[in-house]
Structures are given as C-alpha cells and as structure tokens.
C-alpha cells in the first residue's frame, strides 16, 4: 500500500501538484513515520516551495535514518545554502563527496558555496573537476563561466557560455551572459540579439534584460529592477556587505549622509516612529535606534536581514518588497529613511505616494540616490537608476511632499571614483 501511495505522491510532486503530494507523503508517514523516502521527498517538496524550516526538519530526519546517503546529504546542503548557512552547506556537500567522490552535483554545489564565500579559485577547480567527469554538465559549465567573469577572465567566461549554448541552444541564462560578454567589448548589435533571445525564453525577465536593452537604446525603460535580480545580488553580497562598504575603493556613503541630515534637520529628535526601507544589514540602525520609539526595517533579502537581526537595533524586520510593505502594512511613521535603495526604481511616483501615506503630519522622508545630469531618469552602466533634481521636485509635489533640501553629494566610491548623488529631505506638510 505504501509503495502505491509513494508512486502516486511522487507523480503528483513531479506534476507540480504540491498540496496533493504533500498530503500523500504525510499519509505515508502517519503509518510509517520512519519511511526514509517519504521523509526525504517531503523535505524536498518543502524546499521547492521555499519552506526551508520544514525542509530541514524532514530531510534531517531522513539523514538520521539513512546516514550514508550522499543524495540526502547533498540536498541538505542545498537547503542550508538556501538559508544562507554556507558553513553547514559546505559540511554536507563534503560529507556527500566523502561517500561518493565523483558525485558531480555535490562538486558543483560545493563550488557554488565557495563562490558565495568569494573563494573563486577553489570554486573554479571544483567546476573543472565536475566537467572533467561529465563534459556536458550544463550547470557546471555555466557556473564556471560566471566564476571566470568574477575573476575578470572575460574570454574564458565567454567560452564557457558558448559551450553551454552548444549543449543547450535555448539556455536562457547563458544567452543573457553572452549578451553581457558582447556588451563588455562594445558589440551592441550582438548584445541586443542575446538579450532579446533571453526575453523570448524568460518574458518575466528575472535578470534585467529590459534594463540592458533600454541602456542600449533598444527598448523601453522598465519601472524598476526585477525583484529576483535584487534578491540574487544581495544574497551573494550579504556576508561581506558591511566590510565592503567601508573599503576605500568601494565606500558607500548613504548611511553617513542620512545621519548628518537627521542631525541637521532633527537635532532634538526622540521617540519617533521610524521606518528604514531597504535596510539591508542595518547600517543605519546604530544612529536610528536612539531617536526611535519604534524602529522597523524592510528589505527584499533575507540574507541581509539575518545580519541586521544579529545587531538587535530594530524592533521589527520584514522580508518584503518595499512598495508592497508600504501599501499593505498599516503602520504610520514620523521618519522614513532610504539609504541607496531608490537606485533600484526608475519611476518614483508610486514610491513617493506610498511613503506619503505612511507619514504622519510633519514627518520626514530622507533618502539618497544617484544624480542624473541630463534626463529625468537614466539607466547607469551598472544598471541602476539615476534621477534629476527637477524630477525629484516634480514627483514630490505630486505626492504631497514638500522639498526641504536636495543636496549634491558623493553617493559612493566605485573603484576610488566618486559617484554623484543627491541627499534628499522631504516633509509631509499637508
């Protein structure tokens, strides 16, 4: 009976009928709680749905029941990696490889962890090992290309992406990365072709191909960066973000500008309801906490928020899209700050209006963004948005916010080169 139920469950699982599959796996476990396969597959199902707590629960129990299964250990590594626990992920992948040294999936996954930990040379070695065992292993070839790109070995990266497309001509991510390779050498025509091919394969555009096409004057400007792109970017950056923003060649000055603005505009501030949008690892927390009766933070990256939680400055941290948070959560604030987060948005009207609705009368909206010297909204070569002073004033007026100050500042340093920005202070007077 359990075999029939298990086959039925896995069939539902593969078809994407998760609720029915989950119910069937649990029915098996109700009568056979120590069934390895049902525990393992139920954990896998939860992982595919993003529920890493339950995934970890069922897979860990499966590991106890079958401690010598390289497959369970490999997938436990995947769940740990999803949770940002790279140390445990590394351990599990190594345990899998101790059981089966030629397990190409574990080699590839361990390399992914090393790349996330900025140990790119070690990652490259592992990807090469996996490819030597299975030359047509698409994921390893693609990931090797990404690692070469990280190292500035652009020709090697291009060769890897070309190899992926030889194996799978409709590999969307390889098409996108080939576009980046062409863009890097100024071949706009081929870059446009590659980005358009990616969009034909992935219309929802998780990588930002529409941004690239707009930058190349080959498409309309999107309203914002894709949510998935932002999440992936900061998942990789989370562990080193606090250290990176203090490097001389990469220094990010947003928190410093906002702190100075608060001292200038609100010198005696205390007991304010404060919201930090795009709070990241909580760089603004140390100077916001002393003036806050409540301090809330919202960010798309759970990996960044995990670091912010450890600092214990915030009363509440929410992993959510900022606009959705502002439009859905009912809290009112005296001060909303945004350190370098509006660079991910082109059209700012919806953001300004949403903040305005959440501000108490007399409340302030203080933020930094990149400065545009020409058009109202421009896409920079780093695929972030910049905005003109004229545009900020126009949108503020439309949103019921009065301009208190728009000050030209250095937003950050990129390889020791100052990047122009604005420090903006808006006030809700009506």
N, C-alpha and C positions, 0 to 999 in steps of 0.2 A: 504493500500500500504506500509506504513512504517513498519507494522508488518512483512510482507513478506520479505521486504528488510533486516530487522533486523535478521530474522531467516537465511536468506541467508548469511548475513555478519558473524554471529556467526559460521555458518557451515564452511565457508572459514577460519575463525580465528582458529577454533579448528583443522582444517586440516593443519595449518601452511602456508596457502596462504595469507601472511600478506598484500601484496600490494593490492590484490583484496578486502580483508576485510576492509582495511583502506579506500579504495575508496568508498565502500558501506556505511560505518559508516559516512563518510563526506557527502555523498549524502543525507542521512537522516537528518544530522544536517543543511544542506543548507536550507531545507524546514521547519525543526523543530529544531531550534538551542537550545531549552530548553528541548530536549529529554534526560531524566536522563540516561537511559540505554545506549544510543548511546555514550554519553559523557564518561560514566564510562568505557564502553568496549573499546572505542578508546584510553582512557588513559591507560587501561590495556595492550592493544596491544603495545603501545609505550614503556611501562615499560618492556615488554617481549623482546623488541628489544634493550633495553639499553638506549633509548632516554628518560631520566628522566625529561628533561625540558618540553617536550610536554606531558609526562605522568602526571606531576604535574599540568600543565595547565588545561587539560580536567577533571582530577579527582577532582581538587579543585572546578571547576565549578559544577560538579555533586554533590559535597558535599553541595554547596550553594543551589542547587535545592532540595536536599534530606538530610537535616541536621541531621536526626535521623536514618540514615542507618549505622548500625555497619559494614557492608561489605565495604562500601566506605571508612569509617574511617580506617578500618584495612588495606586496600590496599594503602591508603595514607601514612599510617605508613610504609608500605613496600617500597614505592617509596622514602620516606625520609631516610629510612635506607640504601637504595642503594646509596643515595647521600652522605652518611656519616653524615647526620644530625640526630644524635641519640636523641637529645633533643625533636625535633618535632616528631620523630617516637614514642618516649615514650608517648608523649601527645596524639597522635592519637590512639594508642593502648589502653590507659586508657579510652579515650572517647568511644571507641568501647565497652569496658568492662562495662562502666557505663550504656550503653544501654542494653547489653546482658552479664551479669556477667559470664555465663557458656560458652562463646564462646571460644572453645578450641584453635582455630587458633590464636586468639588475645593473649591468655595466653602464647602460645608457642612463638609468635613473640616478645612479651614484654620481655620474658625470654632471647631471643636471644640478644636483646638490652642490658639487664643487664650484660650478659656475655661479650659483646663487651666493656662494661664500667668497666670490671673487678669487677663487683658486683656479684660474682659467687654464693654466698649463696642465694641471692634473686632469681637468675635465677633457682637454684635447686628447691626452694619452688614452683615457678610457674610451672615448668615442672611437678612436682609431682601432682600439682592441676589438670593440664590438663590430666595427665594419670589416675588420680582417676575418672575423668569424662568419659574418653574413654581409657580403658586399652590397646587397640590395636592401639592407635595413634602412628604410626611408627616414625614420625619425632620427637615427644616429647621424646619418649624412646631413640632414637639415640642422641638427643641433651643433654639429661640428662647424658648419658654415657660420652659425651665429657666434660661436666661440672665437673663430678666426676674426670675425667682424669686431668683436670686443677688443681683440689684440691689435686692431689696425691692419691686419693682413687681408686686405680687401680682395686681392686677386685670388687668394686661396678660398676666401669665403664665396666668391662668385663661382668658382669651380665646383664647390660643394652644392650650391643651389642648382647649378646646371645639371649636376649628376642626379639630384632629386627629380628634376623635371624630365630627365631621360627615363627614369624608372616610372614616374607618375606624372604625365604631362599636365594633369589637372590638379596638381598640388597647389592649393591656394596660397599658403604661406610662402612657399618657395617663389611663386610668381611675384608676390609682394616684395620679397627680399631682393629678387632680381631687379625690380624697379628701383630699389634703394641703391643697388650697385651701379646701375646706369646713371641715376641722379648724382651719385658721388663723383662721377667723371664728366658730368655735364652733358650726357647723352639724353636730352629731354624727350626726344621722339620715342626711343625705346623704353624709357622710363614710363611715359604715359601709356604705352601699349601694355606694359606689365601691370600697372595699377588698374587699368580698365579690365584686364583679364581677371585680376583678383576680385574686383567688384562683381563681375559676371558670375563668379563662383560663390562669393560671400556678400550678397547685397546688403546685409545688415552692417557690414564694414567694421569689424572689431579692431582693425589695425590702423585705421585713419587714412585709407587710400583717398578718400574725398578731400581731406586736408592737403595731401600731396598734389592732387590734381588741381586744386584751387591755387596752390602755391605756384604751379607750373602754368597758370592761366588756361587750364583745360577743363574747368568745371566750376560750378557754383560753390561759394564758400559755405561750409556747414556751420551750424549754430554753435557747436561745441566739439571738443574731443570725444571720441567714443568712450563710454564708461569702462568697457573691458580693457581698453588700451591704458587708461589711467590706473586701473587696478593692477594690471600686469607690471607696469612701470614701477610702481611703488612697492609691490611685493618684492621685487628684486632689490630696491634701494633701501628698504626699511632698516636692515641690520646696520648699515653704515651711514645712514642719513645724518644723524647728529654729528658724527665726526666729519663727514664730507662738507657740511655747510660751513664749517669753521676753517677749512683749508684756504690758504691764501689765494690759490688759483681758482677756487670754486665758491668763494664765500657768498652765502645767501644772507641778505641784509633785511629782509622783510620784517622779522620779529623786532629787530632793533628800531626800525622806523616807526612801527606801531607803538612800541614802548615810549619812544620820545614824544609821539603825538598825544598819547594819553597824559603824560606828564605836563605837556603844554596846554592841552585843552581841558583836562580834568585833574588839576593839581591836587584837589582835596577829595578826590573820588573815594567812596567807600560804600560798601553794602549795595553794589549794583548787581542786577541780574545780567550775566554776561554769556554770550554765545561765541565760540571760536569755530568758524566754518573752515573746513579743510584743515583741521587742527593737526593732522599728521601725528608725529611723535610727541607733540605737546611742547614745542619750543616756546610758545607764548605763555604757557601755564605758570611759570615762576613769577611773572610780573602781573598776571591777571588775577591769580588766586588772592593776593592781599586786598584787592579792591572789590572782590566779588562776594555777594551773599550766596549766590549760586553760580557755578561755572560749568557750562555744558560745552561739549565738543562734538563735532560730527565730521566724519571722513569716510571715503569710499574704501580705504584699505584697512582690513582687519589686522594686517601685519604691522602697520604703523600704529594703530590704536593699541595693540598689545604692549608696545613700548611706552606709549603715553600712560596706560593704566599703571604700569610699574612705578611711575613718578608720583602718582597719588595727588595730583593737583586738581583734577576735575571731579565734580560731583556726579556727572553722568557723561558717558562717552557712547556715541551711537554710530554704528557702521551703516551708513546710508548715503544715497545720493543727496547732495546738499539741497537742491531745489525741492526734491520730494520731502525732505525733512521740514523745510520752511513752510511748505504748503500743507503738510499733514499734521505735524505736531503743533499743539495749541499754546505752547509757552510764549510769554511776552518777555522782552528784554530791554534793558537800558543801554546796553552796548553790544554791538555785533562787530567782530573783527575778522579779517580775512587776510592772512599773510601769504601773498603769492598764489592764491587759489583761483582768482578770476582770469588768470592767463589761460585757463582751460576752456573759457567761454568766449565766443565771438559776440553774439547779440546779448547784451547785458540787461535788457529791459525786464525780462521775466525775473531775473535775479534781484534787481533793484526793487521791483514791485513786491516780491516775496519778503525781502528784508524789511521794507517799509511797513508791511502788515504786521510784522512781528515786533516792531519797535514801539515802545511806549512814547508818549509825547515828550519831546525834549531829548530823546535818545539819540545815540551816535552810531554811525556806520563808518568804521575806519579800516582801510584796506590798501594794499599795494598791487600794482600791475605794471606790465611793460608799457612803455611810451611809444606811440606811433607819431611820426613827424609829418606824415602825408595823409593817407586815407583815415577815415574814422575808425575802421577796423582793418588790421592787416594780419597776415599769417607770417610769422617769422621763420627763419630757416630751421629752427628747432621744432617747428610745427606747433608752437604756442601762439596765442593771440596777443596783439598789442592794440592799444586804443588811444585816440587823440583826446586832448583836453576838451575840445569842442563837443565831442561825442559824449563824454562823461557828464558835462554840464546839461546837455540836451536830455539824456536819459534820466538824470537825477530830477530834473524839473518835471518830466512826465510821470515820475514815480512819487511825487510829493515829498522829495528830499531836497533840502537847501544845501548848497555848496558852502562849506566853511573854509575849506582850504584844498587846493590842488598844487602840490609842491613837486617839482622835478627832483628826482633822487637817483642814486645808483641802486638799481633793483638787486643786483648781484654781480659777481665777477665770474666770467666764463673763461677759464684758462688765462687768468690775470687781466682779461679785457673787461672794462666796466660796461654793464648793460643798462641803458637808460630806462627809467621807470617813473612812476608817479606814486606819491603818498597822497591819498585822498581822504578827506574828512567830510562826511555828510551828516546833516542833522535833520531830525523829523520835527518840523516846526508847525505843521498843520495836521 
